[in-house]
Amino acid sequence: MGKIRRNYYDLFSKFYDRFIAMHATDGQGALRDILAEHTAAGPGDIVLDICTGTGAALRPLAARVENTGVVVGLDFSSGMLRAAHEKTRSNARVCLVQADCSRLPFKTGVFAAITCSHAFYELKGKTQVKTIEEIKRCLLPGKPFLMMEHEVPENRLVRLLFYIRLMSMGRERAVQILKHELVFLKRHFRHVKKTTTITGRSKIYTCI
Ligand SMILES: C[S@@+](CC[C@H](N)C(=O)[O-])C[C@H]1O[C@@H](n2cnc3c(N)ncnc32)[C@H](O)[C@@H]1O
């Protein structure tokens, strides 16, 4: 199953950025800038972006940690990582790691922040809970996990597409995501704060 999903994302990586550009309202990647700001990371910090895909969040994160910090982009798809490498190869602060986010290949307590944008909903089965456990293990004490996801769209057609995508993940999971995401996060983190982004189309959960 894992291999099939990786192959799917390898294929998707060939047109992912063009697909996102067709739908995005933040052509300049403003959403990932906002996500990076929410990390409160600063010079010298080590930050991890899981399910980094083509690496959209890596540039703004690297800007925060400056020349003394490190940003790690992790994904299990070699195709996605190849695209991320194309974007970030001139940035010495960025490293890319191929791994499953439910088994993070890092020591305990190393990251000043961990981010995940528009990917957590796509994790299957027990992977979500295992990933949260790994995130908590790898974060420095008191440091945040930032999860960015889509809000339910206002436009009727886009909303229909959003529901179709959720339902393709299975009815039970779709209901769980829509109704219980806050409950789910609060089960794992002591403090969970939701912020709606300026576009109104995405939300960021800050979890500590
Ligand atoms: C919708 S893309 C999001 C990419 C990026 N974060 C963004 O905001 O554009 C989801 C990404 O999650 C990755 N992914 C899915 N399941 C994963 C897993 N179990 N471990 C690591 N990466 C995974 C996929 O390969 C894909 O690159």
The ligand as a Gaussian input file, in Angstrom:
#p B3LYP/6-31G(d) Opt

LIG

0 1
 C       -0.571000      17.516000      -1.068000
 S        1.176000      17.282000      -0.969000
 C        1.615000      18.699000       0.017000
 C        2.990000      19.178000      -0.289000
 C        3.452000      20.462000       0.427000
 N        3.476000      20.327000       1.869000
 C        2.678000      21.681000       0.030000
 O        2.168000      22.388000       0.890000
 O        2.587000      21.952000      -1.191000
 C        1.317000      15.926000       0.194000
 C        2.749000      15.415000       0.345000
 O        2.785000      14.485000       1.423000
 C        3.703000      13.433000       1.084000
 N        3.373000      12.269000       1.919000
 C        2.188000      11.608000       1.978000
 N        2.249000      10.597000       2.869000
 C        3.518000      10.631000       3.396000
 C        4.194000       9.852000       4.368000
 N        3.575000       8.818000       4.989000
 N        5.475000      10.157000       4.680000
 C        6.116000      11.191000       4.053000
 N        5.523000      11.961000       3.105000
 C        4.234000      11.684000       2.787000
 C        3.479000      13.234000      -0.396000
 O        4.552000      12.575000      -1.029000
 C        3.288000      14.673000      -0.883000
 O        4.503000      15.234000      -1.283000

